[in-house]
């Protein structure tokens, strides 16, 4: 049974998606939240498998909340469920650690499809976003979009200069597993070294901004 926390400030929206999700025998909504504060508390206590997160919340944007929730429960995966379908929102949500993005304009069943895909380690985009990216080949063909959620995590940490041992510690996985993911993602990206990973991440604006020293 996969546990899910719903985060949306509209009760009628939460109820609708809860009913849809709980038609699935192996999916369970364990908490409903209307604000960022509620979400942090629920995720801290419940440690769910997945969070379905709206970006428009009464106490702030859901984008910073993605990173906060990931720091609170790093094994919890996040799928954004939002009316915002602009590419900057999508890219930023994925950059901050979301594993999927579903717009509210698509069929409700796509949410369930997205939840299942993300639980299998995939990065999921709803059909309207996939279609738009297909119409922009330079974006659709970006090899980084082929990485699984875990490979993306390993990629970003390696690109930031972490050693495999540090990556293993931060993600709570074995060092051998890190090397397996490293080999896989470097093959998909056509990278020959960590320097190539840094370059690819930097060119796409995926690395965190660092304050200047001194």
N, C-alpha and C positions, 0 to 999 in steps of 0.2 A: 504494500500500500504506500503510495507516494503522498506526502503531506504538502499542502499548498496554503500560503497566506495570500489573501486578496487585499490589495491596497487601492482604494478609489474613494473619493469623497462623496460620491453619489450612491445612496443606499440602494436605489432601484437598479443601478448598474451592477453593484456587487451581488445583489440577489439573483439577477438574471444569469450572470456568469457562474455563480455558485450552483444554481440548478443545472446548468449545462454541464459543468465539470463533474458533478456528483452523479450524473447518469452513467459515468464510467466506473466500473466496479473496483478499479485499483487506484482511483484518485479521490482524495479527501481534502476538503477545505477545513483547516484546523483553526483559522482565525480570519476575521474581517477587520480592516483598519480604514479609517477615514483621513488620517493625517500621517505625516512623516514620523512624528513622535510615537504615535500608536504602532507604526510599522517597526520601528527600532525595538520597542518593548516586546512586541509579539515575536519577532525573529530571534531576539536574545533569549526568550523563554522557551520558544517552541523548536528552534533549530530546524525549520522546515526543509524539505527537499527543494522547494521552489517557491519563488515569490512572483505573483502577477501584479505588476506595478503601473499605475497611471502616473503620468508625468506632471499633471496639473493638480496640486494639492493645496489646501488652504494655508498651510504654514511653509510654503516654498516649493521650488521646482523639484521634481523627482530625480533630476540628473545627478546632483550631488549625493542624493540618498542612495543611489546605486552603489557608489564607492563605500558609503558608510555601512550599508548592509553587508557588503562583501567583507568589510573589516570585522564586523560583528560575528558573522558566520560564513567563513570562507568556502565552506562546502555547499552552501545554498546557491542555487542558480537563479537568475533573474530574467524574466520575460517582461518587456515593456508592453503595456496595453494602452494605446493612446490615440487621441484624435489628431495629434500632430504627425503629419506624414512627410514633412520636409526632410531632405537628405541631411542637413546639418543636425537635426534632432537624432536621426537614425545613427549617423556616424558617431556622434558624441556619446550616445547611449552605449553603443558597442565598445567605444574606446574606454569608457569608464567601467566596463565589466559586465554589461548585460550580455546574455547568451542568445537573446531573441527579441524581435520587435514585431508586434502585431497591431495594425491600425484598426480603429473601431468601425471603419467603414466596410470591412470585409465580412463575409459570412461568419457567424459566431462559431461554427465548427472549426474554423481555422485556429481559434485559440487553443482548442484541445489538441489539434495537430501540432501546434507550436510547442505546447507543454511536453508532449511526448517526444518530439524531436530533440528538444533541449535536454531532456532526461537521458537521452541516448548519447549525449555528448556532441550534438550537432549545433550549429549556429543557424537559427531559423528566422526567415523574414516572410511576412504575409505576402500573398500572391500579388497584390498591387505594387508592393515595393520591389518584388522580384521582377515584375514586368517592366517597371520603370528603369531598373538597372539593366535589364536586357536591351532596352532601347538606347542605352549608353554603354557601348561595348568596352570602353576603356575602364569603366568602373566594374562591369560584370566580370571582366576577365582578370581582375586583380587576383593574383594567386593567394593572397592573404585570406580571401573569402572562402578558400577551400579548407582552411584549417578548422579542426574541431575546437570546441571551447577550451579543452585542456591544452591542446597544442598552442592555441593563441596565448594562454596564460604563460606557458613556458617560453614562447617566442618573445613576449614583451619583457619578461624578467631577464632573459639572456641578452636582449637588445640593450637593456639598461646597465649591463655589465656584471650581472650576478654570475657567480660560478655555479656549476651544476649542483654542488653540495648545498649552496645557499638556496637555490631554487627548490630543491627537495625539502629543505626545512620550512620554507615559506608556504609551500603547497601541501605539506604533510604527506608526501609520497616518497618512495624509495629513490635513491640516487640512480639505480639501474633503470627505473621507470623514466626518469628524466632523460637519460641517454637515449632511450627508445623513442620518446617523443621528439627529442632533438633531431635524431636521424630522420624521422618521418617528416617533420616540418621543414627541415632544410632541403629534403628531397622535393617537397611540394613547391618550395619557394625558389629552388635553383640556387640556393646560397652555399657558399663554400667555407664560410667562417662566421664567427660572431660579429666581425666587422661588417659583413654584408647584412646581417640581421639589424645591426644598429642603423645602417644607412637606409634600409627599407622602412624601418619604423620611423626614423627621423623625417624622411621625405613625406610620409603620410600624416605627420603630426600626432603620432601615437605615443610619443614619449612625454612624460610629465615635465612641465616647465620647472626649472630649478632657479631659485633666487641666486643672484650673483653674490659671491663671497667678498668679504671685506667691507 
